[in-house]
Amino acid sequence: MKGQHSFLSVTIAAGAILALGFGVRGAQPLFISAINSHTAVGYATISLAFGVGQLMWGVAQPFAGAAADRWGPRPVMIAGALLLAGATAATPLASNAAALVLVIGVLTAVGAGATALPLLVSVSNRWIADARRSVANGIINAGGSFGQFALIPLAQLLIGLAGWQPALVILGALGLLAVPLILFLTAGSPAAAPAPHATGALPLTLRQALSRAMGDRSFLLLNAGFFTCGFHVAFIATHLPGVVAFCGLPPSVAAWSLAVIGLFNIAGSLWIGKAIQRRRMKIALAWLYFARAALIAAFLVAPKTELTFLLFGAGIGFTYLSTVPPTVGLVAKLHGARYVATLFGVVMLSHQVGGFLGAWLGGKAFEATGSYDWMWWADIALCLAAALVHLPIREARVPAAAPA
């Protein structure tokens, strides 16, 4: 153990921060219908705002990682938590398309991006021995899933009890709970240890690390696979309430289906954290994407009942964020731990480019065809492509040359 914080306290604090960010953002699609009725801007326009949010969440992460590498993680993460809380509470004030894109698409997303997994992993790993980092990353990732499981049903309950506008204000206030957790996690945080491959050589600068990563075929393949993850995670997270409504089922089915996804995410994240200690990470990723394709195909042909949605949520939830720990692990394995916040932030940007298309095109496809079927088939095709694209990844650390 490094420093004074225990393994358990670090992982619980980091997981709770991620839980608040995931839970607050994950509950927002429950408000789409109310926002549309209030603003009359149209379903496609609101989908665009959520799509921009997916993209900006990804854009924010490498910049937040670079800022944290320069000025420290504490001010970056606290600013992000405050921005997420404030923008969520201010969402009811957005009355037109531009305001919705600004609040949902930019401010909320950037705030969440500054408290997302890359920074949390980077800060947490400074306290944790190398041998336990895969397990720690799985536990932290599971925290995000718990937030989805806990806060989405709570948001649905608050909508019923207090109305959608007070519910958003309360969600924003809950986001402020991340601030004391950030203060704890970053208190006296030791400096990151130099990457093992850099021992005995001059350390790489951030610019050199980015240049080396972008010239690495394995890193680019990892980005391509994670694009698919973002596409269908964002599509499901944003449009599952719409799919439920299209099937004539009550809104509570959507809330509980998303919550079940979060619940089984916890099991999947904890399982993958253990599994990749014994198996090659690229093979684990290939199987996860193949399993998603099979689950989506089964959902397409199944009768659309409440039980079908809950079973789909359980199955897809187990694989939903299980891709994250092996993806983080491969980034660190290929390019060391020194700049993992920034480099994984780059991979997350690819994920969120896919997320933008999944969220936006879901609304466009429904308005154009009156159905979500084309999006589901696109999901299946992309999952199969992602399963194949991970196989050529060279799962070995790339030797670093000393800078000139």
C-alpha positions in Angstrom: 0.0 0.0 0.0 1.2 3.4 -0.9 0.7 6.4 1.4 -1.9 6.7 4.1 -5.1 5.8 2.4 -6.3 2.2 2.5 -7.2 0.2 -0.6 -10.8 0.1 0.5 -11.2 3.8 1.3 -9.6 4.8 -2.0 -11.7 2.5 -4.1 -15.0 3.4 -2.3 -14.3 7.1 -2.5 -13.5 7.0 -6.2 -16.4 4.7 -6.9 -18.8 7.0 -5.1 -17.6 10.0 -7.1 -18.1 8.1 -10.3 -21.5 6.9 -9.0 -22.7 10.5 -8.6 -21.6 11.5 -12.0 -23.0 8.5 -13.8 -26.2 8.6 -11.8 -27.0 12.3 -12.3 -26.2 12.1 -16.1 -27.8 8.7 -16.4 -31.1 9.9 -15.0 -31.4 12.8 -17.5 -33.1 10.8 -20.4 -36.0 10.2 -18.0 -36.8 14.0 -18.5 -36.8 14.0 -22.3 -40.6 13.8 -22.6 -41.2 16.5 -20.0 -38.5 18.8 -21.6 -40.1 18.3 -25.0 -43.5 19.1 -23.7 -42.2 22.2 -21.9 -40.1 23.6 -24.8 -41.8 22.1 -27.9 -38.4 21.9 -29.6 -38.9 18.4 -30.9 -37.5 15.0 -30.1 -34.6 15.2 -32.7 -33.4 18.5 -31.3 -33.3 17.1 -27.7 -31.5 14.1 -29.0 -29.0 16.4 -30.6 -28.4 18.1 -27.2 -27.8 14.7 -25.6 -25.6 13.7 -28.6 -23.5 16.9 -28.1 -23.3 15.9 -24.4 -21.9 12.5 -25.3 -19.3 14.2 -27.5 -18.3 16.9 -25.0 -18.1 14.4 -22.2 -15.4 12.7 -24.3 -13.7 15.9 -25.4 -13.5 17.1 -21.8 -11.6 14.1 -20.5 -8.2 14.3 -22.2 -8.2 18.1 -21.5 -9.1 17.4 -17.8 -6.3 14.8 -17.6 -3.8 17.2 -19.1 -4.9 20.0 -16.7 -4.6 17.6 -13.8 -1.1 16.5 -14.9 -0.1 20.2 -14.9 -2.0 21.7 -11.9 -3.1 18.7 -9.9 -6.4 16.8 -9.9 -8.1 18.5 -7.0 -9.0 21.9 -8.6 -10.0 20.2 -11.9 -12.3 17.6 -10.2 -13.9 20.1 -7.8 -14.6 22.5 -10.7 -16.1 19.6 -12.6 -18.4 18.5 -9.7 -19.6 22.0 -9.2 -20.3 22.5 -12.9 -22.2 19.2 -13.1 -24.4 20.0 -10.1 -25.1 23.6 -11.2 -25.9 22.8 -14.8 -28.2 19.9 -13.8 -30.2 22.1 -11.4 -30.4 24.9 -14.1 -31.8 22.6 -16.8 -35.4 23.6 -16.2 -34.4 27.2 -17.1 -33.4 26.1 -20.6 -36.4 27.0 -22.8 -35.1 26.7 -26.4 -32.8 24.5 -28.5 -29.6 26.6 -28.0 -30.1 26.7 -24.2 -30.6 22.9 -24.1 -27.5 22.2 -26.1 -25.5 24.6 -23.8 -26.8 23.2 -20.5 -27.2 19.5 -21.4 -24.7 19.2 -24.2 -21.9 21.4 -22.9 -22.0 22.4 -19.2 -23.3 19.2 -17.7 -21.1 17.0 -19.9 -17.9 19.0 -19.3 -18.5 18.9 -15.6 -19.0 15.1 -15.6 -16.0 14.7 -17.9 -13.7 16.3 -15.3 -14.8 13.7 -12.6 -14.8 10.7 -15.0 -13.0 7.4 -14.9 -9.6 8.5 -16.4 -8.9 11.0 -13.7 -10.3 8.8 -10.9 -8.2 5.9 -12.1 -5.1 8.1 -12.3 -5.6 9.5 -8.8 -6.6 6.2 -7.2 -3.7 4.2 -8.7 -1.2 6.5 -7.0 -2.3 5.0 -3.7 -2.6 1.4 -4.9 0.1 -1.2 -5.6 0.5 -2.4 -9.2 -0.7 -5.9 -8.5 -4.1 -4.7 -7.2 -4.9 -2.0 -9.8 -7.0 -4.2 -12.1 -9.2 -5.2 -9.2 -9.3 -1.5 -8.0 -10.3 -0.3 -11.5 -13.1 -2.9 -11.5 -14.4 -1.7 -8.2 -14.3 2.0 -9.2 -16.1 1.2 -12.4 -18.7 -0.7 -10.5 -19.3 2.4 -8.5 -20.5 4.2 -11.6 -22.9 1.4 -12.2 -24.2 1.6 -8.7 -24.9 5.3 -9.2 -27.0 4.4 -12.2 -28.8 1.7 -10.3 -29.6 3.9 -7.3 -30.2 7.4 -8.8 -32.3 6.5 -11.8 -35.2 5.0 -9.9 -34.8 7.8 -7.3 -35.1 10.4 -10.1 -38.3 8.6 -11.4 -39.7 8.7 -7.9 -38.9 12.4 -7.5 -40.6 13.2 -10.8 -43.7 11.5 -9.5 -43.6 13.1 -6.1 -42.4 16.6 -6.9 -42.5 17.1 -10.6 -39.7 17.1 -13.2 -38.3 20.5 -12.5 -37.8 20.1 -8.7 -36.5 16.6 -9.4 -33.7 18.1 -11.6 -32.8 20.6 -8.9 -32.6 17.8 -6.3 -30.4 15.7 -8.6 -28.1 18.7 -9.0 -27.9 19.1 -5.2 -27.0 15.4 -4.8 -24.1 16.0 -7.2 -22.5 18.3 -4.7 -21.8 15.2 -2.5 -18.8 14.5 -4.7 -16.9 17.6 -3.4 -16.0 16.2 0.1 -15.1 12.8 -1.5 -12.8 14.6 -4.0 -11.1 16.4 -1.1 -10.5 13.1 0.7 -9.2 11.3 -2.4 -6.8 14.0 -3.4 -5.6 14.9 0.2 -1.8 14.5 0.2 -1.9 12.4 -3.0 1.6 11.1 -3.7 3.0 11.7 -7.1 2.5 9.1 -9.7 5.4 6.6 -9.9 7.4 6.7 -13.2 6.3 4.1 -15.7 8.5 0.9 -15.4 9.7 1.1 -18.9 11.0 4.6 -18.3 13.3 3.6 -15.5 16.8 4.6 -16.3 15.7 6.9 -19.1 14.6 10.5 -19.3 10.8 10.6 -18.8 8.6 11.3 -21.7 6.8 14.6 -21.9 3.0 14.7 -22.4 3.5 15.7 -26.0 5.9 12.9 -26.7 3.6 10.4 -25.0 0.7 11.5 -27.1 2.7 11.4 -30.3 4.0 7.9 -29.5 0.5 6.6 -28.7 -1.0 8.1 -31.9 1.7 6.3 -33.9 0.9 2.9 -32.2 -1.3 0.6 -34.3 -2.6 -1.2 -31.2 -3.6 2.1 -29.5 -5.5 3.1 -32.7 -7.3 -0.3 -32.8 -8.3 0.2 -29.2 -9.8 3.6 -30.1 -11.7 2.0 -33.0 -13.2 -0.7 -30.7 -14.2 1.8 -28.0 -16.0 3.9 -30.6 -18.5 1.1 -30.9 -18.9 0.9 -27.2 -19.8 4.6 -27.1 -22.3 4.2 -30.0 -24.5 1.7 -28.5 -24.1 2.6 -24.8 -25.3 6.1 -25.6 -28.1 4.9 -27.9 -29.4 2.6 -25.1 -29.0 5.0 -22.3 -30.7 7.9 -24.2 -33.4 6.1 -26.2 -34.4 3.1 -24.1 -37.2 5.2 -22.5 -38.4 6.0 -26.1 -38.2 2.3 -27.0 -40.3 1.4 -24.0 -42.9 4.1 -24.8 -43.0 2.9 -28.5 -43.8 -0.6 -27.2 -46.7 0.8 -25.2 -45.2 0.0 -21.8 -45.3 2.4 -18.8 -42.3 4.8 -18.0 -41.4 2.8 -14.9 -40.3 -0.1 -17.2 -37.6 2.2 -18.7 -36.5 3.4 -15.2 -36.2 -0.1 -13.8 -34.5 -1.4 -17.0 -31.8 1.3 -16.8 -31.5 0.5 -13.1 -31.1 -3.2 -13.8 -28.4 -2.3 -16.4 -26.6 -0.4 -13.6 -27.0 -3.3 -11.1 -25.6 -5.9 -13.4 -22.9 -3.5 -14.4 -21.6 -3.8 -10.9 -21.3 -7.6 -11.2 -19.7 -7.3 -14.7 -17.2 -4.7 -13.5 -16.1 -6.8 -10.5 -15.9 -9.9 -12.6 -13.8 -8.4 -15.4 -11.5 -6.8 -12.8 -10.6 -10.3 -11.6 -10.7 -12.0 -15.0 -8.2 -9.8 -16.7 -5.6 -10.7 -14.0 -5.5 -14.1 -15.6 -6.5 -13.6 -19.2 -5.4 -11.4 -22.0 -7.3 -8.1 -22.0 -7.8 -8.0 -25.8 -9.4 -11.4 -25.8 -11.7 -10.4 -23.0 -12.8 -7.3 -25.0 -13.4 -9.3 -28.1 -15.7 -11.7 -26.2 -17.6 -8.9 -24.5 -18.4 -7.2 -27.9 -19.5 -10.5 -29.4 -21.7 -11.1 -26.4 -23.4 -7.7 -26.8 -24.1 -8.5 -30.5 -25.8 -11.7 -29.5 -27.8 -10.1 -26.7 -29.1 -7.3 -29.0 -30.1 -9.8 -31.7 -32.0 -11.8 -29.1 -33.8 -8.7 -27.8 -34.8 -7.8 -31.4 -36.7 -11.0 -32.0 -38.1 -11.4 -28.5 -41.7 -10.2 -27.6 -41.5 -6.7 -26.1 -42.8 -7.4 -22.6 -41.7 -5.9 -19.2 -39.8 -9.2 -18.5 -38.0 -8.9 -21.9 -36.8 -5.4 -21.1 -35.6 -6.4 -17.6 -33.8 -9.5 -18.9 -32.2 -7.4 -21.7 -31.1 -4.9 -19.0 -29.5 -7.7 -17.0 -27.7 -9.2 -19.9 -26.5 -6.0 -21.6 -25.7 -4.5 -18.1 -23.2 -7.3 -17.4 -21.2 -6.4 -20.5 -22.1 -2.7 -20.6 -19.1 -1.1 -18.8 -17.1 -4.3 -18.4 -15.1 -3.0 -21.4 -13.7 -0.2 -19.3 -11.2 -1.9 -17.0 -9.5 -4.0 -19.8 -9.4 -0.9 -22.0 -7.8 1.2 -19.2 -5.4 -1.8 -18.5 -4.3 -2.0 -22.1 -3.6 1.8 -22.3 -1.4 1.5 -19.2 0.1 -1.8 -20.5 1.0 -0.3 -23.9 2.2 3.2 -22.7 2.7 3.1 -19.0 0.9 4.7 -16.1 2.4 8.2 -16.1 -0.1 9.8 -18.5 -2.9 7.3 -18.3 -5.4 10.0 -17.4 -4.7 11.8 -20.7 -4.2 8.8 -22.9 -7.3 7.0 -21.7 -9.1 10.4 -22.1 -8.1 10.2 -25.8 -9.6 6.7 -26.0 -12.7 8.0 -24.2 -13.0 10.8 -26.8 -13.3 8.1 -29.5 -15.9 6.4 -27.3 -17.9 9.6 -27.1 -17.7 10.3 -30.8 -19.6 7.1 -31.1 -21.8 8.2 -28.2 -22.7 11.4 -30.0 -23.8 9.4 -33.1 -25.7 6.8 -31.1 -27.6 9.5 -29.2 -28.3 11.8 -32.1 -29.0 9.2 -34.8 -31.3 7.4 -32.5 -33.7 10.4 -32.6 -33.1 11.0 -36.3 -33.8 7.4 -37.2 -37.0 7.3 -35.2 -38.3 10.6 -36.7 -37.5 9.4 -40.2 -38.8 5.8 -40.0 -41.0 5.7 -36.9 -38.9 2.8 -35.6 -35.6 2.1 -33.8 -34.9 -1.1 -35.8 -32.2 0.4 -38.0 -30.3 1.5 -34.9 -30.5 -2.0 -33.4 -29.1 -3.6 -36.5 -26.3 -1.0 -36.7 -25.5 -1.9 -33.1 -25.1 -5.5 -34.0 -22.9 -4.8 -37.0 -20.6 -2.5 -35.0 -20.3 -4.9 -32.1 -19.2 -7.7 -34.4 -16.6 -5.3 -36.0 -15.4 -4.3 -32.6 -14.9 -8.0 -31.6 -12.7 -8.5 -34.6 -10.7 -5.3 -34.4 -9.3 -6.1 -30.9 -7.6 -9.3 -32.0 -4.6 -7.8 -33.8 -3.7 -5.6 -30.8 -0.2 -6.3 -29.6 -0.7 -6.8 -25.9 2.8 -5.9 -24.7 4.3 -2.7 -23.3 5.9 -0.6 -26.0 9.6 0.2 -25.1 10.2 3.9 -24.7 13.1 5.5 -26.4 14.9 8.3 -24.5 13.9 11.7 -25.9 16.5 13.5 -27.9 
